Amino acid sequence: MTHRMLSRREMLRQAGLVTVGLAATAVPGWPKGWFRDTETIVPFTDIPPGFSTLRSEEPERLPGENLVAQDLRDLESWITPSEDFFAVSHYGMPELDGAAYRLDLFGLLDRPLSLSLDDLRSRERVERTTVFECSGNSRVRLHGMVGNATWTGADLNTILDEVGPTSGTDHVHFWAADTGVEEIRGAEVEQNFARSMSLADVRESRPILAYEMNGEPLPVVHGFPVRLIVPGWYGIAQIKWLERIELSDRALMTRFMARDYVTLIEREVDGRREWIETSVTRQRVKSAIARVTREGDRFTIFGAAWTDGTPLDRVDISIDDGEWEPAALDSRGDDYTWTFFTFETTGLSPGEHTIVSRATDARGRTQPDDLSMKRTRWENNELFPRTIEVS
């Protein structure tokens, strides 16, 4: 099948971005040197039938609640706009009264504390620009359940120092406002969404209690009034509609810690095979090719890569199962943000071609060729081959 390549002007017009003079200049926030006026889009041929970034075509009750992913082909900016950031909830999306909001800290601590939204805003403002993805992000959504945003809030570790964890405190439980009914051992019980981290992990990851996203108050679908932001961890750790923080001497074992968001994978140890289950926590190193453009005989492959905060060492590209070759990296933030990459090649003949990226971090961890030994849908960081059609 022949695919017509879209010019930059045509693409901008379809996206509603063309204004007087825009097509002749670079678009702010786009990767350096990309696009040039003479470049055209090379179409992907691997888009799933019926592909959509929406979970439902039904009218939205809240702005953005149907957006389950962004289409990386339309990636325009290093900072993901709030309206393009994916939204996931587990027990619905509660609408809380910011004026009446309280965040309670209790449990194994010396000084219990209750904070209003104004209390949090009056504290020293801390910003974290960080990328995180849904731990279920996969090729079904073309790996678009990811975003890189700037969050502003209060430093959690400073607040923990104020309340004084007592001796024996090993875990911090984060309780959200959204609730649902679960069947547990034959009984139906109402539970709040909750997740837990070790106190050591909280100290190391430097989370914030965020009340702003990209310089504006949190949208409801992204956790208003307050959400937890944990740099380097999967989206499941970024608790929205946060109401209570409990310090404890034991790990939390509710559904979303003990039964869900648990990765089941088979491994080989000393010649025998065994199955292990691990909690979804820090992000695995990953990359995804977002777009391919062409100018004459030169082709430019563009994408994004991210890690758990470990420095990104390199991104390599392979075309049609050829040798791995290094891409150019465009890093605009610290190691907790994503990195754009580009790779240029020439001489792709007419027809279909396969391209794939592979990210590797400074510890030598790289994207695996195959995750067939994994039986759960979490932590999908395997290689993501793309196919394109050159006319």
ZIJOJO-V139373 format. One line per field, one symbol per residue. phi: phi as a letter, one per 40 degrees, with the letter a starting at -180 (. if undefined). psi: psi as a letter, one per 20 degrees, with the letter a starting at -180 (. if undefined). burial: I if it has 24 or more other ideal C-beta (glycine too) atoms within 12 Angstrom, else O. Layout:
# ZIJOJO-V139373
phi: ???
psi: ???
burial: ???
This chain:
# ZIJOJO-V139373
phi: .cbccccdcccccccgbcbdgcccbccdgcddgaccdccbccccbbccdgdacbcaccdccbdgccccabcccbdbacccddcbccbbbbbgbcbbcccccbbbbahcacbdabbcccdccccdcbbbcababccccacdbffccaabbbbbabcccccccccgdcdgcbbbbbbbccbacbcbfgbcbcbccabbbccccccccfcbccbbbfgbddcdcbhdcabcbbdgbcdcccccfcbbbbcacaccbcdcbcbbfbcbacbbbfgbbabbbbccbcccdaaacbabbbbgcbbbcbabbabchcdccabbbbbfgcccbcccbbcbacccbcbcbbababgccdhcbbbabacbcccgcbcccabcccbbccfcbcdbcbbbbcc
psi: pppppprgggghghikiprpihiirqppiqqpjoqqhjqqppqqjjpqpjpqjqiqjqqphppihioirqoihjphqhpoqhiipqpprhkanqoqohhjppopprcmrhnqqpprhhgghirpppqooqpqqpijpaihkkkjmqqorpppbqpghghhhhhnprpioiqppoprhpqrpqooliqpqpqqpqrqqqhghgghilrqnpiqoljqqpqgijjphpqppnpiqrhhimprlphqppprjqqqkagjghhqlpppqqrpoliqqqpqpqqpeqqqpqqpphqprpodjppppqaqqrajipppgrpqppplkaqpqprppnpjbaiirrpqqqpqrrkprqaqqpqqqoqprijjprpqhpkiipjrjqlnkrqnqqprop.
burial: OOOOIIOIIOIIOOOOOOOOOOOOOOIOOIIOOIIIOOIIIIIIOIOOOOOOIOOOOOOOOOOIIIIIIIIIIIIIIIIIIIIIIIIIIIOOIIOIOOOOIIIIIIIIIOOOIOIOIOOIIOIOOIIIIIIIIIIIIIIIIIIIIIIIIIIIIIIIIOIIOOIOIOOOIIIIIIIIIIOIOOOOOOOOOOIIIIIIIIIOIIOOIIIIIIIIIIOOIIIIIIIIIIIIIIIIIIIIIIIIIIIIIIIIOOOIOIIIIOOIIIIOIOOOOOOOOOOOOOIIIIIIIIIIIIIIIIIOOOIIIIIIIIIIIIIIIIIIIIIOOOOOOOIIIIIOIIIIIIIIIIIIIOOIOOOIIIIIIIIIIOOOOIIOOOIOOIOIIIIIIIIIIIIIIIO
